[in-house]
Amino acid sequence: MPYKRVSELPESVRDNIPSHAQEIYLAAFNSAWDQYDEPEERRGGATREETAHRVAWAAVKKDYEKGDDGKWRKKSGN
């Protein structure tokens, strides 16, 4: 189920990462949802939704990291 807006993302995403990271998550999730529509395209028997969430988190982690204080922030140099 693709998301139309950031406000529809799961609370675990909305409540933990900055707004720009949420936009990255949304775009990556929706792209992965479309790309991995066939079960044979996914790893380890994951569902379409599980795969899309994994891809979205990986996209966020390219530019953001969780600090020692538990807060997500943009990586240095990005």
C-alpha positions as protocol buffer text, in pm:
chain_id: "A"
residue {
  index: 1
  type: MET
  ca { x: 0 y: 0 z: 0 }
}
residue {
  index: 2
  type: PRO
  ca { x: 185 y: 307 z: -121 }
}
residue {
  index: 3
  type: TYR
  ca { x: 164 y: 624 z: 84 }
}
residue {
  index: 4
  type: LYS
  ca { x: 26 y: 944 z: -66 }
}
residue {
  index: 5
  type: ARG
  ca { x: 167 y: 1181 z: 195 }
}
residue {
  index: 6
  type: VAL
  ca { x: 411 y: 1187 z: 484 }
}
residue {
  index: 7
  type: SER
  ca { x: 124 y: 1208 z: 732 }
}
residue {
  index: 8
  type: GLU
  ca { x: 24 y: 854 z: 631 }
}
residue {
  index: 9
  type: LEU
  ca { x: 360 y: 699 z: 719 }
}
residue {
  index: 10
  type: PRO
  ca { x: 374 y: 470 z: 1024 }
}
residue {
  index: 11
  type: GLU
  ca { x: 415 y: 646 z: 1359 }
}
residue {
  index: 12
  type: SER
  ca { x: 750 y: 473 z: 1405 }
}
residue {
  index: 13
  type: VAL
  ca { x: 874 y: 671 z: 1106 }
}
residue {
  index: 14
  type: ARG
  ca { x: 693 y: 1001 z: 1163 }
}
residue {
  index: 15
  type: ASP
  ca { x: 788 y: 1020 z: 1531 }
}
residue {
  index: 16
  type: ASN
  ca { x: 1155 y: 937 z: 1489 }
}
residue {
  index: 17
  type: ILE
  ca { x: 1312 y: 1087 z: 1179 }
}
residue {
  index: 18
  type: PRO
  ca { x: 1334 y: 1447 z: 1053 }
}
residue {
  index: 19
  type: SER
  ca { x: 1087 y: 1572 z: 793 }
}
residue {
  index: 20
  type: HIS
  ca { x: 1333 y: 1554 z: 503 }
}
residue {
  index: 21
  type: ALA
  ca { x: 1415 y: 1194 z: 597 }
}
residue {
  index: 22
  type: GLN
  ca { x: 1041 y: 1121 z: 599 }
}
residue {
  index: 23
  type: GLU
  ca { x: 1019 y: 1249 z: 241 }
}
residue {
  index: 24
  type: ILE
  ca { x: 1307 y: 1019 z: 143 }
}
residue {
  index: 25
  type: TYR
  ca { x: 1132 y: 729 z: 317 }
}
residue {
  index: 26
  type: LEU
  ca { x: 804 y: 799 z: 138 }
}
residue {
  index: 27
  type: ALA
  ca { x: 964 y: 816 z: -207 }
}
residue {
  index: 28
  type: ALA
  ca { x: 1179 y: 505 z: -152 }
}
residue {
  index: 29
  type: PHE
  ca { x: 889 y: 304 z: -8 }
}
residue {
  index: 30
  type: ASN
  ca { x: 661 y: 385 z: -301 }
}
residue {
  index: 31
  type: SER
  ca { x: 932 y: 311 z: -556 }
}
residue {
  index: 32
  type: ALA
  ca { x: 1013 y: -24 z: -392 }
}
residue {
  index: 33
  type: TRP
  ca { x: 643 y: -107 z: -370 }
}
residue {
  index: 34
  type: ASP
  ca { x: 623 y: -78 z: -747 }
}
residue {
  index: 35
  type: GLN
  ca { x: 957 y: -244 z: -819 }
}
residue {
  index: 36
  type: TYR
  ca { x: 916 y: -552 z: -597 }
}
residue {
  index: 37
  type: ASP
  ca { x: 561 y: -646 z: -687 }
}
residue {
  index: 38
  type: GLU
  ca { x: 649 y: -1006 z: -775 }
}
residue {
  index: 39
  type: PRO
  ca { x: 744 y: -1248 z: -493 }
}
residue {
  index: 40
  type: GLU
  ca { x: 1045 y: -1383 z: -685 }
}
residue {
  index: 41
  type: GLU
  ca { x: 1193 y: -1031 z: -683 }
}
residue {
  index: 42
  type: ARG
  ca { x: 1210 y: -1025 z: -302 }
}
residue {
  index: 43
  type: ARG
  ca { x: 1461 y: -1186 z: -67 }
}
residue {
  index: 44
  type: GLY
  ca { x: 1393 y: -1447 z: 195 }
}
residue {
  index: 45
  type: GLY
  ca { x: 1022 y: -1478 z: 134 }
}
residue {
  index: 46
  type: ALA
  ca { x: 955 y: -1122 z: 255 }
}
residue {
  index: 47
  type: THR
  ca { x: 623 y: -965 z: 177 }
}
residue {
  index: 48
  type: ARG
  ca { x: 595 y: -673 z: -61 }
}
residue {
  index: 49
  type: GLU
  ca { x: 537 y: -437 z: 232 }
}
residue {
  index: 50
  type: GLU
  ca { x: 833 y: -572 z: 435 }
}
residue {
  index: 51
  type: THR
  ca { x: 1059 y: -530 z: 135 }
}
residue {
  index: 52
  type: ALA
  ca { x: 940 y: -174 z: 69 }
}
residue {
  index: 53
  type: HIS
  ca { x: 1000 y: -77 z: 434 }
}
residue {
  index: 54
  type: ARG
  ca { x: 1351 y: -227 z: 426 }
}
residue {
  index: 55
  type: VAL
  ca { x: 1435 y: -36 z: 109 }
}
residue {
  index: 56
  type: ALA
  ca { x: 1293 y: 286 z: 256 }
}
residue {
  index: 57
  type: TRP
  ca { x: 1500 y: 255 z: 574 }
}
residue {
  index: 58
  type: ALA
  ca { x: 1812 y: 182 z: 368 }
}
residue {
  index: 59
  type: ALA
  ca { x: 1748 y: 499 z: 165 }
}
residue {
  index: 60
  type: VAL
  ca { x: 1714 y: 708 z: 482 }
}
residue {
  index: 61
  type: LYS
  ca { x: 2033 y: 560 z: 627 }
}
residue {
  index: 62
  type: LYS
  ca { x: 2233 y: 678 z: 325 }
}
residue {
  index: 63
  type: ASP
  ca { x: 2191 y: 1040 z: 440 }
}
residue {
  index: 64
  type: TYR
  ca { x: 2089 y: 1013 z: 806 }
}
residue {
  index: 65
  type: GLU
  ca { x: 2225 y: 842 z: 1114 }
}
residue {
  index: 66
  type: LYS
  ca { x: 2104 y: 787 z: 1467 }
}
residue {
  index: 67
  type: GLY
  ca { x: 2315 y: 978 z: 1719 }
}
residue {
  index: 68
  type: ASP
  ca { x: 2425 y: 865 z: 2064 }
}
residue {
  index: 69
  type: ASP
  ca { x: 2127 y: 1056 z: 2201 }
}
residue {
  index: 70
  type: GLY
  ca { x: 1890 y: 841 z: 1993 }
}
residue {
  index: 71
  type: LYS
  ca { x: 1794 y: 1123 z: 1756 }
}
residue {
  index: 72
  type: TRP
  ca { x: 1827 y: 1097 z: 1379 }
}
residue {
  index: 73
  type: ARG
  ca { x: 2039 y: 1362 z: 1209 }
}
residue {
  index: 74
  type: LYS
  ca { x: 2189 y: 1426 z: 868 }
}
residue {
  index: 75
  type: LYS
  ca { x: 2530 y: 1263 z: 823 }
}
residue {
  index: 76
  type: SER
  ca { x: 2831 y: 1494 z: 808 }
}
residue {
  index: 77
  type: GLY
  ca { x: 2921 y: 1584 z: 453 }
}
residue {
  index: 78
  type: ASN
  ca { x: 2573 y: 1513 z: 312 }
}
